[in-house]
Amino acid sequence: MRKINPLYLLVLSICFCFSCGKQSEKTIESSTDIGIMTYNIRLDLTSDGINQWDNRKEAVLSIIDNYKPTIFGIQEALPQQVAYLQENLTHYGSIGKGRDGGSNGEACTILYRKDIVKLLSTETFWLSETPLKPSIGWDAAYPRICTVGVFQHKKSKKKYHVYNTHLDHVGMIAQQESVQQILAHIERQNYPNIPVIVMGDFNAKTASPTINAITKHLSDSNQNFKHKTKPTGTFNGFDIHSSLEKRIDYIFTSNLQVNNYQHLDDKTVNHNWPSDHLPVFIKIK
């Protein structure tokens, strides 16, 4: 058998390692997708029994840690729930007010990776005839709000206008008026020319007048993935045997390329749901 010079093997291994290192570096540099997520985390209610917040908050945190969204919005977030996430997600900043004013009541909080994006401006307005103060609009059962954040991607300098909301579950007039109010706000910000993300719990099925109204102006991020999205729905009602066909949580976009779309059906260690909704997770270019 012919002997191989040890010096030749050493040089070959160095070249191979160098090549792998350069390839890995190239892969990292070319990855420009950022993750966006919306998640109704279900408010903290002791009456939920086994499904109350303390029994599932670690699972909610685990989903965020696993999927690492750059920007994500939550709904039904009470102050203690927002505080828990802020304490455990120290690399995220957060914006938003409670629907009862200040930090009181449920919030549509937006959290964002401080190392990846920079917050340029923020506001929260009420979905009502008096959007600048806590109020109930039209035929809604509760006060409803929309939190807005303008972010700049630090590396590319690209700006994103992000809206996070939770529409009323009773008032059909309120739902449609709320959509028009959000669209009007976007239009005032020069809507045709900027990247826009509108996410949240819309309490409306895909073929409803509410969703039809918004998709006349914004793209449903599911539109190119609907034939392969499993599960198809986002509401489970804490039923572990749910067929997961009811889709009421959405991420709409404008002037953005959506490269991936998922409904995340991760469960707790006890095989329960972390919330009565599934998170919606997308990647954008």
C-alpha positions as CSV (number, residue, x, y, z in Angstrom):
1,M,0.0,0.0,0.0
2,R,1.3,3.4,-0.9
3,K,2.0,5.6,2.1
4,I,0.6,9.2,2.2
5,N,2.8,12.0,3.3
6,P,1.6,13.3,6.7
7,L,2.4,16.8,5.7
8,Y,0.1,16.5,2.7
9,L,-2.8,15.4,5.0
10,L,-2.2,18.3,7.2
11,V,-2.3,20.8,4.4
12,L,-5.4,19.2,2.9
13,S,-7.2,19.4,6.3
14,I,-6.3,23.0,6.7
15,C,-7.7,23.8,3.2
16,F,-10.8,21.9,3.9
17,C,-11.5,23.7,7.2
18,F,-10.8,27.1,5.6
19,S,-13.3,26.3,2.8
20,C,-16.0,25.2,5.3
21,G,-15.5,28.3,7.3
22,K,-15.8,30.5,4.3
23,Q,-19.0,28.7,3.2
24,S,-20.5,29.0,6.7
25,E,-19.7,32.6,6.8
26,K,-21.3,33.2,3.4
27,T,-24.4,31.4,4.4
28,I,-24.8,33.5,7.5
29,E,-24.2,36.7,5.6
30,S,-26.7,35.8,2.9
31,S,-29.5,35.1,5.3
32,T,-31.6,38.3,5.3
33,D,-35.0,36.9,6.4
34,I,-36.5,38.2,9.6
35,G,-39.2,36.5,11.6
36,I,-42.6,38.2,12.4
37,M,-45.1,36.6,14.8
38,T,-48.6,37.3,16.1
39,Y,-49.8,35.5,19.2
40,N,-53.0,35.9,21.3
41,I,-51.6,34.6,24.6
42,R,-54.9,34.5,26.4
43,L,-55.4,36.7,29.4
44,D,-54.5,35.5,32.9
45,L,-57.7,34.0,34.4
46,T,-57.7,31.7,37.4
47,S,-61.0,30.3,36.2
48,D,-59.1,28.7,33.3
49,G,-58.0,26.1,35.8
50,I,-55.3,23.9,34.3
51,N,-54.9,26.4,31.5
52,Q,-54.3,29.5,33.6
53,W,-51.3,31.6,32.8
54,D,-48.9,30.2,35.5
55,N,-49.3,26.7,34.0
56,R,-48.4,27.7,30.5
57,K,-46.3,30.9,30.6
58,E,-43.1,28.9,30.3
59,A,-44.4,27.2,27.1
60,V,-45.3,30.6,25.6
61,L,-41.7,31.7,26.4
62,S,-40.3,28.5,24.9
63,I,-42.1,29.2,21.6
64,I,-40.6,32.7,21.4
65,D,-37.1,31.3,22.3
66,N,-37.4,28.5,19.7
67,Y,-38.6,30.6,16.7
68,K,-36.8,33.8,17.6
69,P,-39.1,36.4,15.9
70,T,-37.4,39.7,15.3
71,I,-40.8,41.5,15.9
72,F,-43.9,40.0,17.4
73,G,-47.2,41.2,18.6
74,I,-49.3,39.7,21.5
75,Q,-53.0,40.2,22.3
76,E,-55.0,39.9,25.5
77,A,-51.8,40.7,27.5
78,L,-52.5,41.8,31.0
79,P,-49.7,43.9,32.8
80,Q,-48.4,40.8,34.8
81,Q,-48.1,38.8,31.5
82,V,-46.3,41.6,29.7
83,A,-44.0,42.0,32.8
84,Y,-43.1,38.3,32.7
85,L,-42.2,38.4,29.1
86,Q,-40.1,41.6,29.5
87,E,-38.3,40.0,32.5
88,N,-37.4,36.9,30.5
89,L,-36.7,38.4,27.1
90,T,-34.2,41.0,28.0
91,H,-32.9,41.3,24.4
92,Y,-36.3,42.5,23.4
93,G,-37.8,46.0,23.8
94,S,-41.6,46.5,24.0
95,I,-44.2,49.1,23.2
96,G,-47.9,49.4,23.9
97,K,-50.6,50.6,26.3
98,G,-53.5,48.9,28.0
99,R,-56.9,49.3,26.5
100,D,-58.2,50.9,29.7
101,G,-55.5,53.6,29.5
102,G,-51.8,53.6,30.6
103,S,-50.8,50.1,31.6
104,N,-54.3,49.1,32.6
105,G,-56.3,46.4,30.9
106,E,-55.4,44.1,28.0
107,A,-52.7,45.3,25.7
108,C,-51.6,44.7,22.1
109,T,-48.0,44.8,23.0
110,I,-45.3,44.7,20.3
111,L,-41.9,43.2,21.2
112,Y,-38.8,43.6,19.1
113,R,-35.2,42.5,19.0
114,K,-33.2,45.6,20.1
115,D,-30.0,44.2,18.5
116,I,-31.6,43.9,15.0
117,V,-34.1,46.7,14.7
118,K,-34.4,50.2,16.1
119,L,-37.6,51.8,17.3
120,L,-38.2,55.1,15.5
121,S,-41.8,55.9,16.8
122,T,-44.8,54.4,18.5
123,E,-48.4,55.1,19.3
124,T,-51.6,53.4,20.5
125,F,-55.0,54.4,19.3
126,W,-58.5,53.2,20.2
127,L,-60.7,51.6,17.6
128,S,-63.6,54.0,18.1
129,E,-65.0,57.3,17.1
130,T,-62.7,58.9,19.7
131,P,-59.3,57.2,19.0
132,L,-57.2,59.3,21.2
133,K,-58.8,58.3,24.5
134,P,-59.9,55.0,26.1
135,S,-63.3,54.3,24.5
136,I,-65.6,51.6,23.1
137,G,-66.4,52.0,19.4
138,W,-69.7,51.4,17.5
139,D,-71.3,48.1,18.6
140,A,-68.2,46.6,20.3
141,A,-68.5,44.8,23.6
142,Y,-65.1,46.0,24.9
143,P,-62.6,48.8,24.2
144,R,-60.3,47.8,21.3
145,I,-56.9,49.2,20.5
146,C,-54.2,49.2,17.9
147,T,-50.5,49.6,18.7
148,V,-48.2,50.9,16.0
149,G,-44.4,50.8,15.8
150,V,-42.1,52.2,13.1
151,F,-38.9,50.2,13.1
152,Q,-35.7,50.4,11.1
153,H,-33.6,47.3,10.4
154,K,-30.2,48.3,11.6
155,K,-28.2,46.5,8.9
156,S,-30.3,47.3,5.8
157,K,-31.7,50.6,7.1
158,K,-35.1,49.5,5.8
159,K,-38.2,50.8,7.7
160,Y,-41.2,48.7,8.7
161,H,-44.6,50.1,9.9
162,V,-46.0,47.5,12.2
163,Y,-49.6,47.4,13.5
164,N,-50.8,45.0,16.2
165,T,-54.5,44.8,17.0
166,H,-57.4,42.7,18.5
167,L,-60.8,43.3,16.9
168,D,-64.0,42.9,18.8
169,H,-65.6,39.5,19.0
170,V,-69.2,40.7,19.0
171,G,-69.6,43.9,17.0
172,M,-69.7,43.3,13.3
173,I,-69.9,47.0,12.6
174,A,-67.1,47.6,15.0
175,Q,-64.9,45.1,13.2
176,Q,-65.4,46.7,9.8
177,E,-65.1,50.2,11.0
178,S,-61.9,49.2,12.9
179,V,-60.4,47.9,9.7
180,Q,-61.2,51.1,7.9
181,Q,-59.7,53.1,10.7
182,I,-56.4,51.1,10.5
183,L,-56.3,51.4,6.7
184,A,-56.9,55.2,6.9
185,H,-54.0,55.5,9.4
186,I,-51.7,53.5,7.0
187,E,-52.8,55.8,4.1
188,R,-51.9,58.9,6.1
189,Q,-48.4,57.4,6.5
190,N,-47.9,57.2,2.7
191,Y,-49.2,53.6,2.6
192,P,-48.6,52.8,-1.1
193,N,-44.8,53.2,-0.8
194,I,-43.7,51.7,2.5
195,P,-43.4,48.2,3.9
196,V,-46.4,47.6,6.2
197,I,-47.3,44.7,8.6
198,V,-50.8,44.5,10.2
199,M,-51.1,41.6,12.6
200,G,-53.4,40.4,15.3
201,D,-56.5,38.5,16.3
202,F,-59.3,39.7,14.0
203,N,-62.0,37.4,15.4
204,A,-63.2,36.9,11.8
205,K,-62.9,34.0,9.3
206,T,-61.1,34.3,6.0
207,A,-64.3,34.8,3.9
208,S,-65.9,37.3,6.2
209,P,-66.6,41.0,5.1
210,T,-64.0,42.1,7.7
211,I,-61.2,40.1,6.1
212,N,-62.4,40.9,2.6
213,A,-62.2,44.6,3.4
214,I,-58.6,44.5,4.5
215,T,-57.4,42.2,1.7
216,K,-58.5,44.8,-0.9
217,H,-55.5,46.8,0.3
218,L,-53.1,44.4,2.0
219,S,-51.9,40.9,1.2
220,D,-52.8,38.0,3.4
221,S,-49.3,36.5,4.1
222,N,-50.9,33.0,3.8
223,Q,-52.0,33.5,0.2
224,N,-49.0,31.7,-1.3
225,F,-48.9,28.9,1.3
226,K,-52.6,28.1,2.0
227,H,-52.5,24.7,0.2
228,K,-49.7,23.5,2.4
229,T,-50.3,25.2,5.8
230,K,-51.0,22.6,8.4
231,P,-52.9,23.1,10.7
232,T,-55.1,25.4,8.7
233,G,-56.7,27.1,11.7
234,T,-55.4,29.2,14.6
235,F,-58.1,28.8,17.3
236,N,-58.1,25.8,19.5
237,G,-60.2,26.9,22.5
238,F,-57.8,24.9,24.8
239,D,-59.3,21.7,23.3
240,I,-56.5,19.2,22.8
241,H,-58.6,17.4,20.3
242,S,-59.4,20.5,18.3
243,S,-59.5,20.0,14.5
244,L,-57.8,23.4,14.2
245,E,-59.8,24.6,11.2
246,K,-60.9,28.0,12.5
247,R,-58.5,30.7,11.3
248,I,-59.0,34.1,13.0
249,D,-55.4,35.3,13.5
250,Y,-53.6,37.0,10.6
251,I,-50.5,38.8,9.4
252,F,-51.2,41.1,6.4
253,T,-48.4,42.8,4.5
254,S,-47.7,45.4,1.8
255,N,-44.5,45.9,-0.1
256,L,-42.9,42.9,1.4
257,Q,-41.8,39.4,0.2
258,V,-43.1,36.6,2.5
259,N,-40.8,33.6,2.3
260,N,-42.3,31.3,4.9
261,Y,-45.7,31.0,6.7
262,Q,-46.6,28.7,9.7
263,H,-49.3,28.1,12.3
264,L,-47.2,26.9,15.3
265,D,-48.9,24.0,17.1
266,D,-46.3,23.4,19.8
267,K,-47.7,22.2,23.1
268,T,-46.7,22.3,26.7
269,V,-44.7,19.5,28.4
270,N,-48.0,18.2,29.7
271,H,-49.4,18.1,26.1
272,N,-51.8,21.0,26.7
273,W,-52.0,24.2,24.6
274,P,-49.9,27.2,25.7
275,S,-52.8,29.4,24.7
276,D,-56.3,29.1,23.2
277,H,-54.8,30.5,19.9
278,L,-51.9,29.3,17.8
279,P,-49.1,31.8,16.9
280,V,-48.8,32.8,13.3
281,F,-45.2,33.0,12.2
282,I,-43.8,34.3,8.9
283,K,-40.4,35.2,7.5
284,I,-40.0,38.2,5.3
285,K,-37.1,39.2,3.0
